[in-house]
Amino acid sequence: MDESRKFYTEFLGFDIGMDMGWIITFVSPQNPTAQLTVLKAQPLSQAPAISIEVIDVDSVHAKAVEQGIKIVYPLTSEPWGVRRFFAVDPNGVVLNVLSHIKKS
């Protein structure tokens, strides 16, 4: 993860939006909605390969259930401020579908 942190910040110029050691989100300084998340490799895990932020994760989750899309991590409000679920695309790629929780 140290090498990834250095690569994306020093080489590509991304800022760090979140760093929990096992997961790092890099943010474009010019366009903060352009983000890249890197996870520490975990063999045979169902860790997501791609994160997609949506406006309303609850409605997207309902649509996934309605369409019979395989969900491998349930809709969850995480302590770090996102609500998300993991869905599997037709090629077996695990997607982290999320929305940031609005602070009241």
JOSUL-V482197 format. One record per pair of residues at least 12 apart in sequence whose C-alpha atoms are under 6 Angstrom apart, sorted by the first residue. I is the first residue (numbers start at 1). GAP is how many residues later the second one is. D is the distance in whole Angstrom. If there is no record, write none. Layout:
i->[I I]
gap->[GAP GAP]
d->[D D]
This chain:
i->[14 14 14 15 22 22 23 23 24 24 25 48 48 48 49 50 51 51 51 52 53 53 53 54 57 57 70 70 71 71 72 73 73 81 81 82 82 82 83 83 84 84 85]
gap->[12 13 14 12 17 18 15 16 13 14 12 46 47 48 45 45 44 45 46 45 44 45 46 45 41 42 17 18 15 16 14 12 13 19 20 17 18 19 15 16 13 14 12]
d->[6 5 5 5 6 5 6 4 6 5 4 4 5 5 6 5 6 4 6 5 6 5 5 6 6 6 6 6 6 4 6 5 5 6 5 6 4 5 6 5 5 4 6]
